[in-house]
Amino acid sequence: MVFKRRVRRSFRDVFVQFFWPRGGWRRAFEYVKHRVRRLPDTPEKIARGVWAGVFVSFTPLFGLHFLTAALIAKLMRGNILAALLATFFGNPLTFLPIGILSINTGYVLLGGRPTTSVARYMPDLFYGVWADIFGNLRALFRFEEMDWSRFATFVDTVFLPYLIGGIIPGIIFATLSYFLSLKLIGAYQGHRRRKLSEKLAQLKKTPPPPPDLTRAPRQNTDR
């Protein structure tokens, strides 16, 4: 295949680069910023797409962030590609603080409080979810009774507070990102238009090169 890697990456390399991409996170952020500001659309539509992508980053819909961001951007008449790029706001460096902020906000809104530290019980709850899923798949083929108790605990303890609690900080950060990107993209596009206008004006002022009079005229040898 044309785009197949010559040297296949090991699981360790994939895992390490997920948390620390090649070139570092600074280069990754610069790449996303460069791509967003060069999108061929109006600053308003691009900023709407950025709003959608950042907002979705505060939801627990992992694996569906791209699809959800694209749907929200389409409803807002924003740039869909900008929405997909803006989901990069949620990355391995920000997942934990976003999750803790959203879950604790959700408990406040629901009128409760977590029984222990979110960071402490989160791995056990995720393990319980996957254990229920795989265990019930086996039970389905063995005609055994299914048990979704740990999955239900995860929904009540993590997913629902995360989903509800992510709305407020998601709107706040998405709105800040909207105004910031609207200003930066508008300034960048205005600068590019000015540079292009200056180049066109320079080309119009530049006179054509004079003819080369040192070359002998070509004689017609046709008879």
Secondary structure, DSSP 4 states (H G I P E B T S, - for coil): -TTS-SSPPPHHHHHHHHHS-TTHHHHHHHHHHHHHHT-SS-HHHHHHHHHHHHHHTTSS-TT-HHHHHHHHHHHTT--HHHHHHHGGGSSTTTHHHHHHHHHHHHHHHHT---SS-HHHHHHHHHHHHHHHHHHHHHHHHHT-----HHHHHHIIIIIHHHHHHTHHHHHHHHHHHHHHHHHHHHHHHHHHHHHHHHHHHHHHHSPPPPP-TTSPPPP----
